[in-house]
């Protein structure tokens, strides 16, 4: 059976949102469950970012590119402040910011008209297609999730056992808003 281009487009948009909410966010949440506030804000050196900085950066990027860039919400991002932050923001508060951002991204993507994916938008001073903006946020989230996982493993000397995620328990906890940090 041949799929229409709008069905393929909708599938891409929906899958991008699902990657954020069912793949990356639960892994970051699992990392937070292993870490203290101090570990989340640990920097091995001034040229490196803490996990906390990376989470602020993910929130800023996703809001700028999707919530503002595609959702027509105001862009209030201060990118430099995401990396300047040194004062500890409690992990519960930081995780809630990330959860809220992912929910807002999912909402924008769910309401996105498939016919606009090749339209151009100016986001972060760049002229990009809507499709490119969605792809950018998905791959950006993936990259920094990997960094957060690596830093967590280094800080805890723990196998994070992500293959056990196949039971969907972390996803179910996130969807219900319940986690060990709630």
N, C-alpha and C positions, 0 to 999 in steps of 0.2 A: 504494500500500500504506500502510495506516495504522500508525503507530508507537504502541506503548504508552507510557503516561506514564513508566514506568520506563526504557524505551529512550531517551526524550528526556532524562530526568534524567541517565542515565549518560553520554549524549553531552555534555551541558553540563559535567558534572564532569570528564570526560576532556579536553574542549577547554580548560577553565580551566587544568588542569595542563600541557597542551601549550603554551599561550601562555607560561607561565613558562619552561618548559624549552627550547622550540624557537623562540621569538620574542624574548623579553626577555633571557634569560640570554646567548645568543650575541651579542647586540648589546652588552651590558655587557662581555662578555669581549673583544670586538673593540675596544671603547674602551680597556680596560686594556692591550691590546697596543700601543696608540699612546702610552701615557703612562708617565712615570716615577713613582716613589713620591711624589716631592715634588709633582708636578702633581696626583696623586690627592688629596693632602691640602691643596692650595691653597684658600684662602678669599679671595674678593675683598674681603670686609669681614666684620665680626662679625655682621651680620644675615643672612649667607648661609652655606650649608653647603658643605662640600667634597664631592667625589665619594665619598671614604672615609666621611664621615658618612652620606651617602645610602645607601651599601651596608650599613653597620651598621644603619641604620634599616629597610631592606628586610628584612634578616634578622630583626630583632626583631619587626617587624610580621607577617611570614609565620609565624614560630614561634608568636607569641601567638595569632593568629587561626585558624590551621589546625592546626599541630602540637599546640598545647596546647588551643585552643578546640574543635576538632573531633576531635582525636586522643587527648584525655584524658591528655596528657603534662603534667607540672608546668609552670606558667607562672613563669619566672624572669626575665622581662623587666624591665630597668631602662631605660625609654625615654629618660629624660634623659641617661643616659650615652652613648647613641648620638650625641647632638649635642654633648656636652661633649668628646668624644675629640679631642685635639689631637696627641698623640704618634703618629708615623708607624707604622702597621701595614703591613708590606711587602705589595705588591700581590698577590703569589702567595698569601700567607696570607689576605688579605681575599677574594680570588676563591674560594679553597677553602671559606671559610666560607659564601659565597653559594651555591656549588655544592652543598654539603652540605645547606643549608637547602632548596634547591629539590628535591633528592632526597627529603628527609624529607616535604615537602609533597606531592610526587607519590605517595609511599607511603601517606600518610594518605588522600588523595583516591582512590587505587586501591582501598583497603579500605573506603571509606565506603559504607554501606548506603543505597541510593537512597530508601528509605522514610523517611529521617530529614530530608530536605531542608527540610521545613516546620516541623520542631521548633525550639524556641527555645533559645538558649544565652546565657549572660552572658559576654561577651568585652570586655575593656577597659572594664568597668563598664557596657556597653550590652546591652540585651535585643534580640538579633537572631535571625533565622532562619538556619539552616545555609546556605541558598541565598545569603542576604545576605552572610554571612561569606566565602564563596567568591568572590562577585562583588566584594566590597570588596578582597580581596587582589589579585585580577586587575587591577582598575582602578588600584589604588595602585601596583602594580609597574609598570604601563604609564606612569603619570604620572612616576614617578621615573626610569624608564629614559629617557624623553624629556629630563629634566633632565640626566642623565648624558651623553647624546648631545650636547646643546647645549653643556655645559661642555667636553666633549672637543673639539668643533669650535672653540670659542673658544680653548682652550689650545694647539691644534696647527695651527690654520688649514688643516685637512685635510678633504677630502671623504671621508667614511667609507665610501662606496660600498656601502651596504646592499643595493642591488638585486642585487649580485653574490652575496648570500646565497642566492639561489634554487637554487644548486647543492648546497645542504645541507652543504657542507664544514664550516662552523663547528658545525653541529649534530652532524655525525659526530664531530668532534674532541671536543666536549663529552661526548657519550654514551660515548666510549671513555676519557674522562678525560685526553685529550691536548690540549694547546694550546701555543702559543708560550711561555706562562708556566710550563708544567709543569716 
